[in-house]
């Protein structure tokens, strides 16, 4: 079973963590199942960028991003070539190392 290493994040996971992931499961689902409160304002519908993450290792093993995901990622804070939306990036067979960016842009939040 593949593992996801979440690098330390000041607010969400100060010590980082390593968690098992089932093939086909999204990075966001693994995070939420393990108590990492990664924001997901659009409820996993690929309509915001709040679950943006950067896959530092294992990026090429993920399912390919869709055109919709690529369009949303263009709006993400701190976009990098290995950026994905956690709600769309599905684990394959390889282990991943994931960094959650320090900031996020929430275009859906109402205040």
Secondary structure, DSSP 8 states (H G I E B T S, - for coil): --EEEE--BTTTBTT-EEEE--TT-BHHHHHHHTT-----TTSSSSS-STTEEEEEE-GGGS----HHHHHHHTTSTT--TTEEETTT-B--SS-EEEEE-S----SS---
